[in-house]
Amino acid sequence: AERGVTSSGGRTRRQYEMRLRQQACLLALFLLRKPTSLGSHLGDLSLVASQSQPQAAAQIGVLREVYDRWEHDETVPPIGFWKRLIAFLGYYPVPQNGGRTADLVLMARRVQELRQYALGRKLGVIAKTVRLWEHRLAEPDPDQLKRLRELAGGIPTS
């Protein structure tokens, strides 16, 4: 292969191969590193996919500034954006901390995009009870726990 020969993007073969090596290295780093927050998941995916913040934000349907705050863990997305985030990432990005009930409750709310009141209605409890579960001040009974798992189920986790 000649060094000066350009490929279909106007790049030389050498530039193209270097770009492929860079992407392979980023992918290896992504796979070896264990992201610990939503922001680190978003940032890693942007690197691996070679996507800019405006492109990622547009794909999710938010302003770039909002996406930037999420990527830097300055704010947490409202309940209404979690389905889009999960679809964008391809999995639920928050670690489950050993299967704690509080994490399961929050995951069910995010996956279903439900406020505490709406989740409580589905489970036959009031919103205050859901809030107590999320803050680890109370535990659901076995039937409610089973229903929570069903509501949160089917979504791959990080």
Secondary structure, DSSP 4 states (H G I P E B T S, - for coil): --SS-B-TTS-BHHHHHHHHHHHHHHHHHHHHS---SHHHHHHHHHHHTT--HHHHHHHHTS-HHHHHHHHTTSS---GGGHHHHHHHHTSB-S--TTT-HHHHHHHHHHHHT--HHHHHHHHTS-HHHHHHHHTTSS---HHHHHHHHHHHTT--B-
